[in-house]
Amino acid sequence: GTGKTSVGKALADKLDMSFVDLDREIEKREGLALSDIFNQRGESFFRQIEKEVVAEYAKEQNIVISSGGGVVLDQDNIKVLKNNGLLVNFTAKPQTILQRTARTSHRPILNVPDPLAEIKKRLKERERYYAQCDFQVATYGKNIEEIVREIENKVRIDE
């Protein structure tokens, strides 16, 4: 709900790179929707598959990877993603995330009675992991082009 996929696709196009959405890759490999993977096999199974897919794609060159927000919960994922590229954390206010995800059913973590409380809880739990990213980009109140430009400018400054 922070814009990783939309911005990732636009960034890949702008940089003439490949794009991969890790959640879609996991769905393809397992032959199941994310929500079914979570419901039938559990989050720990999903995280293991996610780790395998991260390790595979993190080796690629000239690629923009969109991952789920929980990818950073595994230190190995952080390490391999930062080893060959930059790890960017997209941020948005909990209410914005709720609004962006309200019309979707493919987010199993938010299929709970109080999704706003769940969003706040998850953001708080992940705060220290997100802090390990190379940089953060706030996505609320900006269009995709503005976010892409901000990332490009940040990467140029840090080079």
N, CA, C and O of each residue as an XYZ file, in Angstrom:
636
protein
N       0.781     -1.206      0.000
C       0.000      0.000      0.000
C       0.824      1.273      0.000
O       0.272      2.365      0.130
N       2.137      1.153     -0.143
C       2.971      2.359     -0.182
C       3.376      2.735     -1.597
O       3.995      3.778     -1.802
N       3.041      1.912     -2.571
C       3.322      2.236     -3.964
C       4.500      1.505     -4.572
O       4.982      1.892     -5.637
N       4.971      0.461     -3.922
C       6.179     -0.228     -4.395
C       6.051     -0.744     -5.825
O       6.962     -0.573     -6.635
N       4.931     -1.367     -6.132
C       4.774     -1.949     -7.466
C       4.601     -0.867     -8.525
O       5.271     -0.901     -9.557
N       3.721      0.081     -8.283
C       3.481      1.150     -9.269
C       4.747      1.951     -9.531
O       5.106      2.196    -10.683
N       5.415      2.352     -8.472
C       6.637      3.150     -8.626
C       7.756      2.288     -9.195
O       8.533      2.746    -10.032
N       7.838      1.047     -8.744
C       8.877      0.149     -9.243
C       8.802     -0.039    -10.746
O       9.824     -0.006    -11.430
N       7.595     -0.237    -11.266
C       7.408     -0.387    -12.718
C       7.839      0.884    -13.442
O       8.548      0.822    -14.446
N       7.412      2.024    -12.936
C       7.756      3.300    -13.572
C       9.259      3.555    -13.517
O       9.845      4.035    -14.487
N       9.876      3.240    -12.399
C      11.318      3.427    -12.248
C      12.076      2.512    -13.209
O      13.032      2.944    -13.853
N      11.658      1.266    -13.305
C      12.303      0.323    -14.223
C      12.188      0.817    -15.661
O      13.155      0.758    -16.421
N      11.012      1.302    -16.033
C      10.828      1.845    -17.389
C      11.763      3.022    -17.629
O      12.429      3.092    -18.661
N      11.809      3.934    -16.685
C      12.628      5.148    -16.817
C      14.115      4.808    -16.940
O      14.846      5.456    -17.689
N      14.556      3.784    -16.196
C      15.967      3.400    -16.186
C      16.294      2.321    -17.216
O      17.438      1.877    -17.315
N      15.290      1.904    -17.980
C      15.443      0.841    -18.974
C      15.979     -0.435    -18.321
O      16.950     -1.038    -18.780
N      15.316     -0.817    -17.244
C      15.679     -2.021    -16.508
C      14.502     -2.991    -16.504
O      13.376     -2.627    -16.843
N      14.782     -4.212    -16.118
C      13.724     -5.202    -15.921
C      13.012     -4.896    -14.611
O      13.551     -4.204    -13.747
N      11.815     -5.409    -14.473
C      11.040     -5.238    -13.245
C      10.506     -6.588    -12.812
O      10.061     -7.387    -13.636
N      10.552     -6.835    -11.510
C       9.943     -8.047    -10.966
C       9.214     -7.703     -9.673
O       9.727     -6.983     -8.817
N       8.018     -8.233     -9.561
C       7.236     -8.131     -8.329
C       7.360     -9.486     -7.644
O       6.840    -10.486     -8.139
N       8.042     -9.519     -6.516
C       8.323    -10.788     -5.850
C       7.056    -11.534     -5.433
O       7.008    -12.761     -5.506
N       6.040    -10.806     -5.000
C       4.797    -11.477     -4.607
C       4.170    -12.205     -5.790
O       3.668    -13.318     -5.637
N       4.196    -11.578     -6.983
C       3.632    -12.234     -8.173
C       4.465    -13.454     -8.551
O       3.917    -14.465     -8.992
N       5.783    -13.368     -8.383
C       6.656    -14.511     -8.669
C       6.349    -15.675     -7.724
O       6.325    -16.834     -8.139
N       6.119    -15.358     -6.474
C       5.786    -16.399     -5.496
C       4.456    -17.048     -5.865
O       4.318    -18.270     -5.794
N       3.495    -16.248     -6.253
C       2.197    -16.791     -6.670
C       2.358    -17.734     -7.863
O       1.755    -18.806     -7.897
N       3.173    -17.332     -8.839
C       3.411    -18.176    -10.022
C       4.035    -19.506     -9.623
O       3.601    -20.569    -10.068
N       5.052    -19.433     -8.786
C       5.769    -20.654     -8.395
C       4.900    -21.621     -7.601
O       4.983    -22.838     -7.766
N       4.070    -21.054     -6.740
C       3.240    -21.899     -5.885
C       1.905    -22.258     -6.529
O       1.211    -23.160     -6.060
N       1.542    -21.551     -7.606
C       0.267    -21.807     -8.258
C      -0.922    -21.421     -7.396
O      -2.017    -21.962     -7.546
N      -0.692    -20.479     -6.490
C      -1.730    -20.025     -5.555
C      -1.643    -18.520     -5.376
O      -0.571    -17.928     -5.501
N      -2.779    -17.911     -5.083
C      -2.799    -16.494     -4.717
C      -2.128    -16.335     -3.352
O      -2.115    -17.260     -2.540
N      -1.579    -15.161     -3.119
C      -0.925    -14.887     -1.837
C      -1.834    -15.221     -0.655
O      -1.404    -15.853      0.310
N      -3.082    -14.794     -0.740
C      -4.011    -15.051      0.370
C      -4.179    -16.552      0.607
O      -4.300    -16.983      1.754
N      -4.188    -17.357     -0.466
C      -4.308    -18.807     -0.313
C      -3.041    -19.405      0.284
O      -3.113    -20.334      1.089
N      -1.885    -18.883     -0.102
C      -0.630    -19.361      0.486
C      -0.654    -19.116      1.989
O      -0.330    -20.009      2.771
N      -1.035    -17.912      2.391
C      -1.098    -17.586      3.816
C      -2.130    -18.459      4.534
O      -1.853    -18.998      5.605
N      -3.310    -18.596      3.945
C      -4.387    -19.354      4.593
C      -4.115    -20.846      4.662
O      -4.411    -21.485      5.672
N      -3.553    -21.410      3.596
C      -3.354    -22.855      3.525
C      -2.024    -23.316      4.103
O      -1.928    -24.404      4.669
N      -0.995    -22.478      3.956
C       0.350    -22.921      4.339
C       0.990    -22.079      5.430
O       1.970    -22.500      6.045
N       0.446    -20.897      5.675
C       0.924    -20.060      6.769
C       1.971    -19.057      6.360
O       2.609    -19.175      5.313
N       2.135    -18.048      7.229
C       3.087    -16.977      6.931
C       4.525    -17.475      6.941
O       5.334    -17.007      6.140
N       4.868    -18.412      7.825
C       6.257    -18.884      7.877
C       6.641    -19.598      6.579
O       7.771    -19.459      6.110
N       5.714    -20.360      5.993
C       5.968    -20.994      4.697
C       6.196    -19.914      3.637
O       7.141    -19.990      2.852
N       5.320    -18.910      3.627
C       5.458    -17.814      2.666
C       6.821    -17.141      2.807
O       7.488    -16.875      1.806
N       7.240    -16.866      4.043
C       8.524    -16.171      4.263
C       9.697    -17.011      3.761
O      10.686    -16.458      3.281
N       9.601    -18.326      3.864
C      10.675    -19.180      3.360
C      10.758    -19.120      1.838
O      11.846    -19.003      1.274
N       9.604    -19.200      1.178
C       9.579    -19.093     -0.280
C      10.070    -17.710     -0.701
O      10.836    -17.578     -1.655
N       9.624    -16.687      0.016
C      10.044    -15.313     -0.268
C      11.565    -15.200     -0.201
O      12.182    -14.565     -1.056
N      12.162    -15.814      0.809
C      13.613    -15.761      0.975
C      14.329    -16.392     -0.226
O      15.339    -15.869     -0.696
N      13.806    -17.499     -0.711
C      14.394    -18.167     -1.872
C      14.301    -17.286     -3.120
O      15.261    -17.171     -3.881
N      13.144    -16.672     -3.318
C      12.929    -15.818     -4.491
C      13.801    -14.560     -4.397
O      14.366    -14.123     -5.399
N      13.911    -13.984     -3.208
C      14.781    -12.817     -3.005
C      16.220    -13.165     -3.373
O      16.878    -12.417     -4.096
N      16.709    -14.304     -2.874
C      18.094    -14.703     -3.141
C      18.336    -14.868     -4.638
O      19.405    -14.518     -5.138
N      17.360    -15.392     -5.343
C      17.497    -15.586     -6.790
C      17.553    -14.255     -7.532
O      18.461    -14.034     -8.333
N      16.602    -13.375     -7.278
C      16.523    -12.126     -8.028
C      17.560    -11.096     -7.578
O      17.937    -10.230     -8.368
N      18.017    -11.164     -6.364
C      19.002    -10.199     -5.866
C      20.331    -10.319     -6.597
O      21.145     -9.398     -6.548
N      20.562    -11.431     -7.269
C      21.798    -11.638     -8.024
C      21.751    -10.963     -9.394
O      22.787    -10.754    -10.026
N      20.559    -10.628     -9.841
C      20.370    -10.060    -11.180
C      20.973     -8.653    -11.275
O      21.105     -7.944    -10.277
N      21.328     -8.282    -12.487
C      21.812     -6.933    -12.782
C      20.700     -6.173    -13.501
O      19.856     -6.780    -14.160
N      20.699     -4.859    -13.375
C      19.746     -4.004    -14.094
C      18.296     -4.429    -13.882
O      17.553     -4.667    -14.834
N      17.922     -4.516    -12.638
C      16.574     -4.944    -12.298
C      16.050     -4.107    -11.128
O      16.788     -3.765    -10.204
N      14.779     -3.796    -11.198
C      14.082     -3.162    -10.084
C      13.183     -4.229     -9.486
O      12.381     -4.843    -10.190
N      13.316     -4.444     -8.199
C      12.575     -5.487     -7.498
C      11.559     -4.836     -6.564
O      11.903     -3.972     -5.758
N      10.316     -5.261     -6.685
C       9.288     -4.840     -5.739
C       9.021     -6.012     -4.815
O       8.700     -7.113     -5.264
N       9.155     -5.769     -3.532
C       8.921     -6.838     -2.557
C       7.786     -6.437     -1.637
O       7.375     -5.277     -1.598
N       7.294     -7.396     -0.912
C       6.319     -7.094      0.125
C       7.015     -6.392      1.278
O       8.234     -6.481      1.426
N       6.241     -5.700      2.089
C       6.800     -4.934      3.199
C       7.479     -5.768      4.265
O       8.284     -5.245      5.037
N       7.173     -7.056      4.326
C       7.765     -7.923      5.341
C       9.081     -8.551      4.933
O       9.676     -9.288      5.719
N       9.550     -8.281      3.735
C      10.794     -8.892      3.260
C      11.958     -8.558      4.179
O      12.889     -9.353      4.314
N      11.917     -7.400      4.806
C      13.030     -6.954      5.659
C      13.065     -7.657      7.018
O      14.002     -7.456      7.789
N      12.070     -8.469      7.315
C      12.046     -9.181      8.591
C      13.145    -10.234      8.679
O      13.456    -10.718      9.768
N      13.725    -10.587      7.556
C      14.809    -11.565      7.505
C      16.105    -10.834      7.162
O      16.226    -10.249      6.085
N      17.055    -10.867      8.064
C      18.330    -10.165      7.867
C      19.051    -10.627      6.614
O      19.739     -9.836      5.969
N      18.902    -11.911      6.258
C      19.537    -12.402      5.033
C      18.973    -11.686      3.811
O      19.714    -11.373      2.880
N      17.665    -11.424      3.806
C      17.060    -10.693      2.690
C      17.658     -9.298      2.584
O      18.004     -8.843      1.494
N      17.775     -8.632      3.707
C      18.362     -7.283      3.708
C      19.779     -7.341      3.144
O      20.158     -6.525      2.304
N      20.538     -8.292      3.607
C      21.939     -8.413      3.190
C      22.059     -8.649      1.685
O      22.824     -7.956      1.013
N      21.316     -9.617      1.147
C      21.472     -9.927     -0.283
C      20.922     -8.809     -1.159
O      21.468     -8.543     -2.229
N      19.857     -8.153     -0.726
C      19.307     -7.058     -1.520
C      20.246     -5.856     -1.545
O      20.386     -5.200     -2.578
N      20.885     -5.566     -0.421
C      21.807     -4.432     -0.371
C      23.158     -4.758     -1.008
O      23.892     -3.854     -1.409
N      23.479     -6.028     -1.100
C      24.765     -6.450     -1.642
C      24.939     -6.045     -3.106
O      26.041     -5.697     -3.529
N      23.870     -6.090     -3.864
C      23.963     -5.839     -5.298
C      23.151     -4.628     -5.741
O      22.982     -4.396     -6.938
N      22.649     -3.857     -4.781
C      21.833     -2.712     -5.156
C      21.471     -1.860     -3.964
O      22.086     -1.951     -2.902
N      20.477     -1.043     -4.153
C      19.988     -0.173     -3.087
C      18.649     -0.689     -2.589
O      17.811     -1.137     -3.373
N      18.460     -0.622     -1.301
C      17.212     -1.039     -0.677
C      16.480      0.226     -0.236
O      16.940      0.958      0.641
N      15.337      0.462     -0.862
C      14.571      1.680     -0.625
C      13.291      1.333      0.105
O      12.572      0.415     -0.289
N      13.007      2.062      1.161
C      11.770      1.873      1.920
C      10.791      2.973      1.542
O      11.088      4.157      1.702
N       9.633      2.587      1.045
C       8.574      3.542      0.744
C       7.704      3.679      1.979
O       7.316      2.681      2.587
N       7.400      4.905      2.346
C       6.573      5.135      3.516
C       5.282      5.843      3.134
O       5.217      6.587      2.156
N       4.275      5.591      3.926
C       2.989      6.274      3.788
C       2.324      6.241      5.152
O       2.618      5.377      5.978
N       1.442      7.170      5.378
C       0.704      7.204      6.637
C      -0.225      6.000      6.694
O      -0.740      5.567      5.663
N      -0.444      5.454      7.884
C      -1.329      4.287      8.003
C      -2.691      4.479      7.327
O      -3.191      3.564      6.674
N      -3.280      5.643      7.477
C      -4.582      5.906      6.858
C      -4.481      5.863      5.332
O      -5.396      5.388      4.659
N      -3.373      6.356      4.792
C      -3.154      6.314      3.343
C      -3.022      4.871      2.866
O      -3.591      4.493      1.841
N      -2.274      4.076      3.610
C      -2.123      2.661      3.259
C      -3.483      1.973      3.283
O      -3.797      1.186      2.390
N      -4.278      2.261      4.286
C      -5.615      1.671      4.376
C      -6.458      2.062      3.167
O      -7.115      1.212      2.566
N      -6.442      3.333      2.814
C      -7.221      3.794      1.658
C      -6.763      3.120      0.368
O      -7.584      2.750     -0.471
N      -5.455      2.963      0.214
C      -4.917      2.361     -1.013
C      -5.204      0.868     -1.100
O      -5.283      0.316     -2.198
N      -5.358      0.219      0.033
C      -5.546     -1.238      0.037
C      -6.986     -1.663      0.303
O      -7.291     -2.855      0.271
N      -7.863     -0.718      0.562
C      -9.240     -1.048      0.959
C      -9.993     -1.844     -0.100
O     -10.844     -2.665      0.238
N      -9.697     -1.617     -1.353
C     -10.438     -2.292     -2.416
C      -9.731     -3.538     -2.940
O     -10.079     -4.041     -4.008
N      -8.747     -4.041     -2.204
C      -8.033     -5.226     -2.650
C      -8.274     -6.377     -1.693
O      -8.457     -6.172     -0.493
N      -8.271     -7.569     -2.221
C      -8.467     -8.753     -1.380
C      -7.214     -9.617     -1.335
O      -7.194    -10.646     -0.659
N      -6.164     -9.206     -2.052
C      -4.963    -10.037     -2.143
C      -3.921     -9.712     -1.069
O      -2.761    -10.102     -1.202
N      -4.314     -9.013     -0.022
C      -3.385     -8.677      1.054
C      -3.798     -9.425      2.317
O      -4.544     -8.900      3.143
N      -3.305    -10.660      2.461
C      -3.773    -11.515      3.555
C      -3.529    -10.954      4.951
O      -4.311    -11.219      5.864
N      -2.482    -10.202      5.129
C      -2.183     -9.654      6.452
C      -3.247     -8.643      6.883
O      -3.461     -8.429      8.076
N      -3.912     -8.024      5.903
C      -4.915     -6.998      6.226
C      -6.346     -7.526      6.217
O      -7.291     -6.760      6.406
N      -6.510     -8.819      6.000
C      -7.844     -9.422      6.052
C      -8.194     -9.746      7.503
O      -8.333    -10.908      7.887
N      -8.331     -8.690      8.290
C      -8.626     -8.784      9.722
C      -9.743     -7.793     10.054
O     -10.032     -6.901      9.257
N     -10.373     -7.940     11.222
C     -11.472     -7.035     11.576
C     -11.090     -5.549     11.616
O     -11.895     -4.699     11.235
N      -9.876     -5.229     12.072
C      -9.445     -3.828     12.172
C      -8.141     -3.639     11.396
O      -7.064     -3.627     11.991
N      -8.232     -3.490     10.057
C      -7.005     -3.394      9.266
C      -6.133     -2.178      9.594
O      -4.910     -2.258      9.479
N      -6.736     -1.058      9.998
C      -5.934      0.117     10.345
C      -5.052     -0.175     11.556
O      -3.879      0.198     11.574
N      -5.603     -0.830     12.552
C      -4.811     -1.205     13.732
C      -3.697     -2.174     13.340
O      -2.586     -2.096     13.865
N      -3.998     -3.084     12.420
C      -2.992     -4.046     11.955
C      -1.872     -3.336     11.204
O      -0.699     -3.667     11.379
N      -2.226     -2.364     10.372
C      -1.221     -1.584      9.638
C      -0.307     -0.866     10.627
O       0.916     -0.927     10.497
N      -0.888     -0.193     11.606
C      -0.090      0.535     12.603
C       0.823     -0.410     13.367
O       1.987     -0.094     13.614
N       0.296     -1.569     13.740
C       1.081     -2.556     14.491
C       2.257     -3.052     13.650
O       3.389     -3.112     14.131
N       1.987     -3.402     12.402
C       3.044     -3.918     11.523
C       4.116     -2.855     11.252
O       5.308     -3.163     11.262
N       3.704     -1.628     11.014
C       4.672     -0.554     10.787
C       5.572     -0.372     12.002
O       6.784     -0.203     11.863
N       4.988     -0.405     13.178
C       5.756     -0.248     14.417
C       6.742     -1.411     14.586
O       7.909     -1.201     14.917
N       6.261     -2.634     14.357
C       7.115     -3.821     14.498
C       8.276     -3.811     13.501
O       9.360     -4.312     13.800
N       8.049     -3.247     12.330
C       9.049     -3.284     11.267
C       9.956     -2.063     11.235
O      10.900     -2.009     10.447
N       9.679     -1.092     12.079
C      10.412      0.172     12.075
C      11.926     -0.015     12.075
O      12.629      0.604     11.275
N      12.429     -0.862     12.962
C      13.880     -1.053     13.082
C      14.472     -1.751     11.862
O      15.645     -1.556     11.543
N      13.667     -2.561     11.179
C      14.132     -3.214      9.956
C      14.158     -2.220      8.793
O      15.105     -2.187      8.007
N      13.099     -1.414      8.700
C      13.045     -0.404      7.648
C      14.188      0.601      7.791
O      14.661      1.155      6.798
N      14.621      0.830      9.009
C      15.722      1.771      9.252
C      17.035      1.284      8.629
O      17.956      2.078      8.437
N      17.128      0.000      8.315
C      18.344     -0.558      7.710
C      18.397     -0.349      6.194
O      19.411     -0.643      5.561
N      17.322      0.150      5.620
C      17.303      0.424      4.179
C      18.263      1.556      3.859
O      18.607      2.353      4.731
N      18.689      1.624      2.623
C      19.631      2.670      2.216
C      19.020      4.056      2.336
O      19.699      5.007      2.722
N      17.741      4.171      2.005
C      17.026      5.424      2.230
C      15.526      5.188      2.156
O      15.060      4.143      1.701
N      14.777      6.198      2.619
C      13.321      6.140      2.625
C      12.748      7.209      1.713
O      13.322      8.285      1.546
N      11.608      6.888      1.132
C      10.896      7.840      0.296
C       9.438      7.844      0.730
O       8.765      6.814      0.689
N       8.961      9.000      1.143
C       7.548      9.141      1.497
C       6.746      9.217      0.205
O       7.069     10.006     -0.683
N       5.700      8.396      0.095
C       4.937      8.339     -1.154
C       3.584      9.037     -1.082
O       2.941      9.231     -2.114
N       3.143      9.414      0.099
C       1.829     10.044      0.199
C       1.893     11.488     -0.284
O       2.855     12.211     -0.026
N       0.840     11.883     -0.991
C       0.759     13.247     -1.498
C       1.622     13.507     -2.721
O       1.805     14.659     -3.116
N       2.160     12.442     -3.331
C       3.015     12.594     -4.509
C       2.508     11.668     -5.604
O       1.929     10.616     -5.331
N       2.736     12.079     -6.853
C       2.400     11.166     -7.935
C       3.613     10.296     -8.259
O       4.708     10.520     -7.743
N       3.404      9.317     -9.106
C       4.464      8.349     -9.419
C       5.692      9.028    -10.000
O       6.817      8.691     -9.632
N       5.494      9.977    -10.900
C       6.627     10.658    -11.531
C       7.467     11.417    -10.504
O       8.695     11.426    -10.590
N       6.811     12.048     -9.538
C       7.542     12.775     -8.490
C       8.377     11.817     -7.640
O       9.506     12.132     -7.263
N       7.819     10.663     -7.347
C       8.532      9.678     -6.528
C       9.733      9.127     -7.292
O      10.822      8.994     -6.733
N       9.535      8.810     -8.561
C      10.632      8.314     -9.396
C      11.752      9.351     -9.463
O      12.925      9.008     -9.313
N      11.400     10.603     -9.684
C      12.388     11.682     -9.742
C      13.144     11.799     -8.410
O      14.359     11.995     -8.399
N      12.427     11.678     -7.300
C      13.069     11.751     -5.982
C      14.087     10.620     -5.799
O      15.175     10.836     -5.266
N      13.728      9.427     -6.242
C      14.653      8.295     -6.135
C      15.875      8.538     -7.014
O      17.009      8.342     -6.576
N      15.647      8.961     -8.244
C      16.770      9.257     -9.149
C      17.708     10.298     -8.546
O      18.926     10.126     -8.578
N      17.157     11.361     -8.002
C      17.972     12.412     -7.387
C      18.744     11.890     -6.187
O      19.910     12.240     -6.002
N      18.123     11.077     -5.387
C      18.787     10.521     -4.205
C      19.932      9.594     -4.609
O      21.004      9.619     -4.004
N      19.703      8.789     -5.619
C      20.746      7.866     -6.074
C      21.927      8.653     -6.648
O      23.076      8.300     -6.385
N      21.676      9.688     -7.408
C      22.754     10.515     -7.971
C      23.580     11.186     -6.872
O      24.804     11.272     -6.971
N      22.909     11.655     -5.838
C      23.598     12.327     -4.727
C      24.487     11.346     -3.973
O      25.596     11.688     -3.564
N      23.991     10.121     -3.790
C      24.732      9.121     -3.003
C      25.827      8.398     -3.769
O      26.631      7.690     -3.163
N      25.881      8.560     -5.090
C      26.878      7.820     -5.888
C      28.289      8.293     -5.630
O      29.233      7.770     -6.223
